[in-house]
Structure formats: C-alpha cells, structure tokens
Amino acid sequence: MKDDLEDLQNVGKIIAKKLKGIGIKGKSDFLKQDPYEIFNKLKKKDPSLCRCALASIVGAKEKKKWPEVRAKVSKKFEKRFPKTKFKDMC
C-alpha cells in the first residue's frame, strides 16, 4: 500500500518535506495525529509559515481544499495556541 504524504489533499513536495522534518513519515502517520498539533510543531520550526499553510494541513486531514477551511482553522488555531503570531493574512 502506498503511504505517500503527497497523496493527501493540499500536500505537495514542500509541505511533505516539512512534515518529514518533524518526523511524519507517511500519510498514515499524518492521519493519526491532530493537524493543529502538527502545524504548531511546523510553526515552531519555521516561524514564517502562514495561515494558508495551516489551512493546508487541516484541510489535508479533513479532505478539503485549503481555501474552504482557512478562516475557520485560523480562529481555532489562535484560540488553542494564543502565543503564536502570524506575519501575514494570506
């Protein structure tokens, strides 16, 4: 069975590489985890990540395109991780 991160909605080569950089090896590994926790780890490693990247991660878990979830997930993430700051409003 193929377990490629790039098989997930919204995940291309760059995001797949970032996910591997925090220890997520494949699609099944990703799907077992909370996407907000995943993004928090990614954001700590790369503070330049924006709300669109957050929406890509959550959308991958929910099987939705990132523009569909961006506003909702940004608010939820900021409530869960209030110390996290975004530099842009992508």
N, C-alpha and C positions, 0 to 999 in steps of 0.2 A: 504494500500500500504506500502510495506517495504521501509524504508528510512535509511538503514544501511550504514555507511561510508565504511565498508569493502566490499561493493558491487562495489565500484569504482576500476578501474584498478590501480594496484600498491599499494593499501592501505590495509595494514594488521593491526593487533592488535596494534602494537606500534605506527604507524603513526595515526591511528584512535584515540588513546588515546591522542596523542599530539594535534591533531585537536580539540578534545573536550576541551582540556586545554586552548585553545584560544577562546572558545565559539562557535565552529562549531558543531552543534548537530547532523546533519544528511547529507545524500547525497544531498538532495535538497538545503539545506543551503550552502553546499560547492559549488555546481554548479552555484549559484547565484553570487559568488564572483570571483575576479581576483586572479588567482593562484599565481602570483608574490607577490601580497599584502599579501596573506595568508602565503607564505613562509617567507616573511620579518618579519611578526609577530612571526612566529615559531622560526626564527633565533635569534630574539631579546630575546626570552625566553630561547632558547637553542643554544648558540653560537657554539657548537660543530657540528651542522648539516652541512653536506657536499653537494657537487653538486649532488650527487646521490639522496639525499632526495629532493632537488629542482626539479630534473627531475621526481621524483615520483609524486610530487604534480602537476606539469604542465602536465605530462602525464596522470594523473587521469582526469584532466579537458578535455584534448584533446582525451581521449580514446586511448592512445598509450602507449606502453611499455617504461619504463624509459630509457633504453639504446638507443632507437631510437631518443630521443629528448635531451639527456644530453648536447652535445656540443652546440647546438643552444640556449638552455634555459640558460645556464651558461653565455654566452656572453650578452644575452638580460638582464638578471638579474643584471649583473655587470654594465651595462650602466644605468639602472634605479636606482640602489642603489649603487653608486660608493664607498661609505664608508664601505660597507660590505666586510669582508675578509673571505676567505675560508682557512682552515689549510691544506687541503689535495687536491689531484687531483683524487679522486675515479673514 
